[in-house]
Amino acid sequence: MKLSSMVRMVLSALAKPKQHIRIEAIPQGKVIDIGGGGAGVIAQVGGARVVAIDKHESEIDEARGKAPDAQWMVADATALPFADHSFDNATAFFSCMYMPGGVLKEVFRETRRVLTKGGEFWIWDAEMAPKGRAFAIRVQVGLPDKPSVNTAYGVQAKEQSAEGMGRLLQEAGFELVESTRREHWFFIRARNAV
């Protein structure tokens, strides 16, 4: 990434107030966390019942020490190395923003494939529009019985909204259960209805 893009990303993050997110729990049962490297937020909450996958080994290496009981795997979410219906539920914490639209559709289809019928997919992510060339958001995540996680996420700006993501989930065969918008981020809960 160019230095000018990095500077724009930092300025973008600083222009918005830090977003406060509280995670009291994640879905029950065996959970696949899509893009779970880096801060490893979901793995910190779910421990041994979480299989966190990330396409980048460096992201897994960064997160592994924060949740040593979780299972960590380098994998491409467009071709998950798991049998159909292997997981009770799925999560994605500020990882969809890193995936182009066409890739996101495939990730949602693959996620649905590995979920049991009725399994839920919980997504936390950022609202953004392609106004500039860079987008960033700072978050403070409150976790049960652990110190808060302070981190930032930054990407090349693209069109992303709760509504648009909801449509992609429905196209992939999910049923929307909940969609909650905040000023700069959103939470979606979808169910594998098939």
Secondary structure as a PSIPRED ss2 file (coil, helix, strand):
# PSIPRED VFORMAT (PSIPRED V4.0)

   1 M C   1.000  0.000  0.000
   2 K C   1.000  0.000  0.000
   3 L H   0.000  1.000  0.000
   4 S H   0.000  1.000  0.000
   5 S H   0.000  1.000  0.000
   6 M H   0.000  1.000  0.000
   7 V H   0.000  1.000  0.000
   8 R H   0.000  1.000  0.000
   9 M H   0.000  1.000  0.000
  10 V H   0.000  1.000  0.000
  11 L H   0.000  1.000  0.000
  12 S H   0.000  1.000  0.000
  13 A H   0.000  1.000  0.000
  14 L H   0.000  1.000  0.000
  15 A H   0.000  1.000  0.000
  16 K C   1.000  0.000  0.000
  17 P C   1.000  0.000  0.000
  18 K C   1.000  0.000  0.000
  19 Q E   0.000  0.000  1.000
  20 H E   0.000  0.000  1.000
  21 I E   0.000  0.000  1.000
  22 R E   0.000  0.000  1.000
  23 I C   1.000  0.000  0.000
  24 E C   1.000  0.000  0.000
  25 A C   1.000  0.000  0.000
  26 I C   1.000  0.000  0.000
  27 P C   1.000  0.000  0.000
  28 Q C   1.000  0.000  0.000
  29 G C   1.000  0.000  0.000
  30 K C   1.000  0.000  0.000
  31 V E   0.000  0.000  1.000
  32 I E   0.000  0.000  1.000
  33 D E   0.000  0.000  1.000
  34 I E   0.000  0.000  1.000
  35 G C   1.000  0.000  0.000
  36 G C   1.000  0.000  0.000
  37 G C   1.000  0.000  0.000
  38 G C   1.000  0.000  0.000
  39 A C   1.000  0.000  0.000
  40 G C   1.000  0.000  0.000
  41 V H   0.000  1.000  0.000
  42 I H   0.000  1.000  0.000
  43 A H   0.000  1.000  0.000
  44 Q H   0.000  1.000  0.000
  45 V H   0.000  1.000  0.000
  46 G H   0.000  1.000  0.000
  47 G H   0.000  1.000  0.000
  48 A H   0.000  1.000  0.000
  49 R H   0.000  1.000  0.000
  50 V E   0.000  0.000  1.000
  51 V E   0.000  0.000  1.000
  52 A E   0.000  0.000  1.000
  53 I E   0.000  0.000  1.000
  54 D E   0.000  0.000  1.000
  55 K C   1.000  0.000  0.000
  56 H C   1.000  0.000  0.000
  57 E H   0.000  1.000  0.000
  58 S H   0.000  1.000  0.000
  59 E H   0.000  1.000  0.000
  60 I H   0.000  1.000  0.000
  61 D H   0.000  1.000  0.000
  62 E H   0.000  1.000  0.000
  63 A H   0.000  1.000  0.000
  64 R H   0.000  1.000  0.000
  65 G C   1.000  0.000  0.000
  66 K C   1.000  0.000  0.000
  67 A C   1.000  0.000  0.000
  68 P C   1.000  0.000  0.000
  69 D C   1.000  0.000  0.000
  70 A C   1.000  0.000  0.000
  71 Q E   0.000  0.000  1.000
  72 W E   0.000  0.000  1.000
  73 M E   0.000  0.000  1.000
  74 V E   0.000  0.000  1.000
  75 A C   1.000  0.000  0.000
  76 D C   1.000  0.000  0.000
  77 A C   1.000  0.000  0.000
  78 T C   1.000  0.000  0.000
  79 A C   1.000  0.000  0.000
  80 L C   1.000  0.000  0.000
  81 P C   1.000  0.000  0.000
  82 F C   1.000  0.000  0.000
  83 A C   1.000  0.000  0.000
  84 D C   1.000  0.000  0.000
  85 H C   1.000  0.000  0.000
  86 S C   1.000  0.000  0.000
  87 F E   0.000  0.000  1.000
  88 D C   1.000  0.000  0.000
  89 N E   0.000  0.000  1.000
  90 A E   0.000  0.000  1.000
  91 T E   0.000  0.000  1.000
  92 A E   0.000  0.000  1.000
  93 F E   0.000  0.000  1.000
  94 F C   1.000  0.000  0.000
  95 S C   1.000  0.000  0.000
  96 C H   0.000  1.000  0.000
  97 M H   0.000  1.000  0.000
  98 Y H   0.000  1.000  0.000
  99 M C   1.000  0.000  0.000
 100 P C   1.000  0.000  0.000
 101 G H   0.000  1.000  0.000
 102 G H   0.000  1.000  0.000
 103 V H   0.000  1.000  0.000
 104 L H   0.000  1.000  0.000
 105 K H   0.000  1.000  0.000
 106 E H   0.000  1.000  0.000
 107 V H   0.000  1.000  0.000
 108 F H   0.000  1.000  0.000
 109 R H   0.000  1.000  0.000
 110 E H   0.000  1.000  0.000
 111 T H   0.000  1.000  0.000
 112 R H   0.000  1.000  0.000
 113 R H   0.000  1.000  0.000
 114 V H   0.000  1.000  0.000
 115 L E   0.000  0.000  1.000
 116 T C   1.000  0.000  0.000
 117 K C   1.000  0.000  0.000
 118 G C   1.000  0.000  0.000
 119 G C   1.000  0.000  0.000
 120 E E   0.000  0.000  1.000
 121 F E   0.000  0.000  1.000
 122 W E   0.000  0.000  1.000
 123 I E   0.000  0.000  1.000
 124 W E   0.000  0.000  1.000
 125 D E   0.000  0.000  1.000
 126 A E   0.000  0.000  1.000
 127 E C   1.000  0.000  0.000
 128 M E   0.000  0.000  1.000
 129 A C   1.000  0.000  0.000
 130 P C   1.000  0.000  0.000
 131 K C   1.000  0.000  0.000
 132 G C   1.000  0.000  0.000
 133 R C   1.000  0.000  0.000
 134 A E   0.000  0.000  1.000
 135 F E   0.000  0.000  1.000
 136 A E   0.000  0.000  1.000
 137 I E   0.000  0.000  1.000
 138 R E   0.000  0.000  1.000
 139 V E   0.000  0.000  1.000
 140 Q E   0.000  0.000  1.000
 141 V E   0.000  0.000  1.000
 142 G E   0.000  0.000  1.000
 143 L E   0.000  0.000  1.000
 144 P C   1.000  0.000  0.000
 145 D C   1.000  0.000  0.000
 146 K E   0.000  0.000  1.000
 147 P E   0.000  0.000  1.000
 148 S E   0.000  0.000  1.000
 149 V E   0.000  0.000  1.000
 150 N E   0.000  0.000  1.000
 151 T E   0.000  0.000  1.000
 152 A E   0.000  0.000  1.000
 153 Y E   0.000  0.000  1.000
 154 G E   0.000  0.000  1.000
 155 V E   0.000  0.000  1.000
 156 Q E   0.000  0.000  1.000
 157 A C   1.000  0.000  0.000
 158 K C   1.000  0.000  0.000
 159 E C   1.000  0.000  0.000
 160 Q E   0.000  0.000  1.000
 161 S C   1.000  0.000  0.000
 162 A H   0.000  1.000  0.000
 163 E H   0.000  1.000  0.000
 164 G H   0.000  1.000  0.000
 165 M H   0.000  1.000  0.000
 166 G H   0.000  1.000  0.000
 167 R H   0.000  1.000  0.000
 168 L H   0.000  1.000  0.000
 169 L H   0.000  1.000  0.000
 170 Q H   0.000  1.000  0.000
 171 E H   0.000  1.000  0.000
 172 A C   1.000  0.000  0.000
 173 G C   1.000  0.000  0.000
 174 F E   0.000  0.000  1.000
 175 E E   0.000  0.000  1.000
 176 L E   0.000  0.000  1.000
 177 V E   0.000  0.000  1.000
 178 E E   0.000  0.000  1.000
 179 S E   0.000  0.000  1.000
 180 T E   0.000  0.000  1.000
 181 R E   0.000  0.000  1.000
 182 R C   1.000  0.000  0.000
 183 E C   1.000  0.000  0.000
 184 H C   1.000  0.000  0.000
 185 W E   0.000  0.000  1.000
 186 F E   0.000  0.000  1.000
 187 F E   0.000  0.000  1.000
 188 I E   0.000  0.000  1.000
 189 R E   0.000  0.000  1.000
 190 A E   0.000  0.000  1.000
 191 R E   0.000  0.000  1.000
 192 N E   0.000  0.000  1.000
 193 A C   1.000  0.000  0.000
 194 V C   1.000  0.000  0.000
